[in-house]
């Protein structure tokens, strides 16, 4: 099926299709998700499903984009000059860690890795729809905080990536290798506080 230039995001059944597809993709992965199963989970006909998404990859990326948008709406605005870098970066670190540890985050990671060889665009498009957006917001804050003299950073892209990577310490590999699957508030606080403290030890003034 050829990929169309745009997606029809109107109609009363559009949200049904997204919710049904999300459930099936999360349960069965990209390759294992069948059009029949998605249509059944969404409570629509295959014809209705194809009228919105003629290509399964388009549907998968729309599910990813929609979920990333929903998670982004739950975050606070990082560009808040009345807060200290410690406060702002703690909020950013908590958001990053919560997404990483979320059921959606880990399953999307596994799907993109599993399908990377056959569908290399999946990972890139997911990154652009979610993680790259958060990275850009953090980079913008770091630029403004540096301009105010609150931080000392030369390479803003690297610094934003370093903060995200620090948030993956300990809990993320334990989750990915099924060593542990549930982390309490103290576990999360330990990682995010450590990430921010380490970051500020390098870039603080």
N, C-alpha and C positions, 0 to 999 in steps of 0.2 A: 504494500500500500504506500502511495506517495504521501509525503508529509505536507500538509497544507500550510499556507503562510500564517494563518490565524486560527484561533480556537473560538468557537461560539460559546460565550460564557453567559448566555441568557436561557430562559426557559425554566419552568418549575421543576424539571427533573434533573437539572444540572448538578445541584447539590447532592441529590440521591446518588448519582453516578460517582461523584467524588468520594462520598462516604463508603459506598460499596467497594470501590476500587481500593481505597486505603486499607480496608479490612483484609481484602484478599492479598494485596501486595505484601502487607506486613506478615501475613500468615504463611504465604507460599513463595515469597520472593518474586522477582521480575519474570524469570523464565517459567516458573511453575504456575504463575497466575494465568488462567485461561479466560478468554472472553466470555465463555458460557458461565463460569463461576462469578465473574464480575457482574454480569447482567443479572444473574440470580440474586446476588447479595444486594444489588442496588434496587431490585424490584422493578426493572425495566426490561424491555425487549432488546434483542441484539441490534435491531434496526435503530432503535433510539440511541443505544450506546454508540454505534458507528456514526450516527448523525452528529454527535459531539466530538468523537475521537476516532477517526479512521485508522489511527496508528497507536498501538499499545504503548510505544515509547512516549508519545505525546501525552497520553493519559497518565503514565507514571510521573512524568515531569510536572504535570499540572497538580497532581497530588502532592508532590514534594514542594512545589512553589506555594501552594495553598497552606500547607502545614507550616512552612517557614514564615509566611506572613502572619499566621495566627500566633506563633511563638514570639515573633518580633513585636506584635502589638501588646504583649504582656510585659515587656521590658520598660524601664523608665528611660527618660531621655538622658543620655550620658553627658550631653553638653550643658552642664549646670555649673556656672561659675561660682556659685555660693558654697559649693561643697569642695572639700579638700581632695587632692588626688587619691589619698588613702580611701576615702569614702566612695568616690566614683569608681575607682578600679575594683573595689570590693564588690560593688554591684555588678560591674561588668564580668568579673571572674565568676560570681555566683551564677549569672545567666549562662555563661559558656559551659560551666560544669553541669548545670541542670539539663541543658540540651544534650550534652555528651552522654549523660547517664540516663536520659529518658528512653522509654521503650522505642519511640519513633527514631531518635537519634542513633541508637545502636543498631536497629534493624536496617535503617537506610545505609549506614556505614557498611554493614555486612553485604547488603545487596549490591552496592556500588563496587565493592572489592570483588565479589563473586562474578560480576558481569563485566569487569573492566576489560578483559581481553576481547570478548565478542562485541561489546557495546561501549567503547572508550568514551563516548560523549556523555554517557549517563552520569559518571562521576563529575565531569567538568560542569555539566549543566546544573547538577545538584549543588555543587560548591558555589556556583554563581548565584543561585537562587536563595541561598541561606547563609552559609559561613562567610562568604565574601561580603555580604551586606553588613553583617556584624563587624567584620574586620574593618570595613570602611568607616563605620561609626566610631570605632575605637581609635582608628588613625586620626580622624578629625579631632577627637577630644585631645589626643596626645599633642597634636600640632598647636592647638589653642592653649593648652596648659604650658607648653614650652614657650610660646610667645609671651605668656604672662609671667614667665620666670619660675614656674612651679616645678617644672621638670627640665632635664638636660638631655635632649635626644637629637641625634643627627640623622639616623635612618629610621623614619617613622614606620615604614612597612615592616622592617625587621622587628622593631619593638612590638608592634601589634601582634605579629606572629609569635613572638617569644612569650607574650602574656598568655595567649591561647594554649601554647604548648605546656607552659608551667601548670595550667589548670588540668592537664591530663595525667599529672604525676600520680602514681600509686593506684588510684581507683579505676581509671580507664583500662589499663592492662588487666587488672583483676577481673573486671567485668567482661572484657573481650574473650578471655580464656576460661570464663565460667568458674573462676576461683571463688568469687563472691558475686551475688546478684542484688544485694540490698545494702544500702549504706545509710546510716543515720545522720542526724544533723551535726553531731560532733565530727564524724568522718569528713563531711563536706566542708565544714568550717576549717578544719585542719589544713585541707588542701588549698582552699581559696585564700586563707590568711597567709599560708606559706608562699603561695604564688605572688601575692601582692607585696609581701615583705621582701621577697627576693628581687622582684621587679624594681621596687623603689630603692633597694640597696645599689642597684646598677644605675638607675636613671633619676633618682631623687636629688634634690639640691640641699 
